[in-house]
Amino acid sequence: MQGDMPSVRPYPKEWESDELLPMGSLKLRPIRPEDAEALKTAAADLSLEDSRLRFFSPIRSVEPQLLARLTQIDYDREMAFVLVPSGGETILGVARLVTNPDNISAEFGIAVASDLHRRGLGRLLLTRLVEYARTRGLSELVGDVLRENVAMLALAAKLGFTAHPGESPEIMRVKLRLA
């Protein structure tokens, strides 16, 4: 009888980890519905330039419907990891992947608090996202990055991604073959 099977995969606690970075002890974990307010604050706290580099246009606020969609996720189709201080709930960074309908590849995006760049948070988040994608059996991870976002392009290259021209001249598409 299928009534015993949950219709939505439960929160994947097995992906929680405690991380020690030079800046201190952090918790890396999947996003939860109760992260909505912290995510709203994190988005509002991004500099306009960081917001533009991540979302391709400056964003000052996130509508409630979008917050719900970003925090109440279907863990079978997507994953979002947040990085928070140990014992805290302030979101310092978030990495997200959404599996394409083919269930073979996924698109990703990352944002790190504007005042915490170059401290290893982006690398930690993207590394975890790659681990997760491999565990899911995905073949490819792709992301669109503005050409001027040299820090993201450099991070992607360090982790083995290749960069290719995107759909428009200002965008590069980074790809990592996982299989």
C-alpha positions in Angstrom: 0.0 0.0 0.0 1.4 3.4 -1.0 -0.3 5.3 1.8 2.7 4.6 4.0 5.1 6.5 1.7 5.5 10.2 2.4 4.4 12.3 -0.6 7.3 14.8 0.0 10.7 13.7 1.0 11.3 14.7 4.7 14.0 17.2 5.8 17.4 15.6 4.9 19.1 15.9 8.3 21.9 13.7 7.1 23.2 16.7 5.1 23.7 18.8 8.3 27.4 19.3 9.3 29.4 21.4 11.7 32.2 23.3 9.9 35.2 25.1 11.3 36.6 28.0 9.3 39.1 30.6 10.3 36.2 32.9 11.1 34.7 30.4 13.6 32.3 27.5 14.0 29.5 27.3 11.4 26.6 25.0 10.7 26.0 23.9 7.1 22.5 22.5 6.6 19.6 22.2 4.2 17.2 25.1 4.2 14.0 24.8 6.2 10.6 26.6 5.9 11.4 28.5 9.2 14.4 30.1 7.5 12.1 32.5 5.5 12.7 35.6 7.7 16.4 35.0 7.9 16.6 34.6 4.2 14.6 37.8 3.7 17.1 39.6 6.0 20.1 38.1 4.2 18.8 39.2 0.8 18.1 42.7 2.1 21.6 42.9 3.6 23.4 42.1 0.3 25.0 45.1 -1.3 23.3 46.3 -4.4 26.4 45.2 -6.4 26.4 41.7 -4.9 22.7 41.4 -5.5 23.2 42.4 -9.1 26.0 39.9 -9.6 23.9 37.1 -8.1 20.5 37.8 -9.5 21.5 39.9 -12.6 19.6 42.9 -11.2 19.7 44.6 -7.8 17.1 43.2 -5.5 16.2 45.0 -2.3 13.4 42.8 -1.0 11.9 39.3 -1.6 8.2 38.9 -1.8 6.5 36.5 0.6 5.4 34.1 -2.1 9.0 33.9 -3.4 10.3 33.4 0.2 7.9 30.5 0.6 9.0 29.0 -2.7 12.7 29.4 -1.7 12.4 27.9 1.8 9.6 25.3 1.4 11.3 23.2 -1.2 10.7 19.8 -2.6 13.9 18.0 -1.6 13.5 15.5 -4.5 13.7 18.3 -7.1 15.9 20.9 -5.5 18.3 21.5 -2.6 19.4 24.7 -0.9 22.1 24.7 1.8 22.5 27.6 4.2 25.5 28.5 6.3 24.7 29.9 9.7 26.8 30.5 12.8 26.8 27.6 15.2 23.9 28.1 17.5 22.5 30.9 15.4 20.1 31.4 12.6 21.6 34.4 10.7 22.1 33.2 7.1 25.7 33.9 6.0 25.5 32.2 2.7 23.2 30.1 0.6 23.8 27.7 -2.3 20.9 26.2 -4.3 20.4 23.7 -7.1 17.3 22.9 -9.0 17.2 19.7 -11.0 16.2 20.1 -14.6 13.1 18.1 -15.8 15.5 15.5 -17.4 16.7 14.7 -13.8 20.2 14.5 -15.4 21.5 18.0 -14.8 20.8 20.8 -12.4 21.3 24.6 -12.3 22.9 26.3 -9.3 23.3 29.7 -7.7 25.2 30.9 -4.7 25.1 34.1 -2.5 27.4 35.0 0.4 26.9 37.9 2.8 28.6 41.0 1.3 30.9 41.5 4.3 32.1 37.8 4.3 33.6 37.4 0.8 37.0 35.7 0.4 36.7 33.7 3.7 36.0 30.3 2.2 32.2 30.4 2.6 31.5 30.3 -1.2 34.0 27.4 -1.7 32.4 25.5 1.2 28.9 26.0 -0.1 29.7 25.1 -3.7 31.8 22.1 -2.7 28.8 20.8 -0.7 26.5 21.4 -3.6 28.8 19.4 -5.9 28.9 16.5 -3.3 25.1 16.6 -3.1 24.7 16.6 -6.9 27.1 13.6 -7.2 25.2 11.7 -4.5 21.9 12.4 -6.4 23.4 10.8 -9.5 23.3 14.0 -11.5 25.6 14.1 -14.6 26.1 17.9 -14.8 25.9 21.0 -12.7 25.5 24.3 -14.6 25.3 28.0 -13.6 25.0 31.3 -15.3 27.6 33.9 -14.1 28.0 37.5 -15.3 31.4 37.8 -17.1 32.4 40.6 -14.7 31.9 38.3 -11.6 35.5 37.2 -11.7 35.5 35.9 -8.2 32.7 33.4 -9.0 34.3 32.5 -12.3 37.6 31.9 -10.5 36.0 29.8 -7.7 34.1 27.7 -10.3 37.4 27.1 -12.2 39.2 26.0 -9.0 36.5 23.4 -8.5 36.8 22.0 -12.0 34.0 23.9 -13.8 34.6 25.0 -17.4 33.3 28.3 -18.6 31.5 28.8 -22.0 29.8 31.8 -23.5 26.2 32.1 -22.3 23.0 33.1 -24.0 24.0 36.7 -24.0 27.4 38.4 -24.3 27.5 39.4 -20.6 26.9 35.9 -19.3 29.2 32.9 -19.0 27.8 29.4 -18.4 29.9 27.3 -16.0 29.6 23.6 -16.2 30.9 20.7 -14.2 30.6 17.1 -15.5 29.8 14.9 -12.5 29.6 11.4 -14.1 
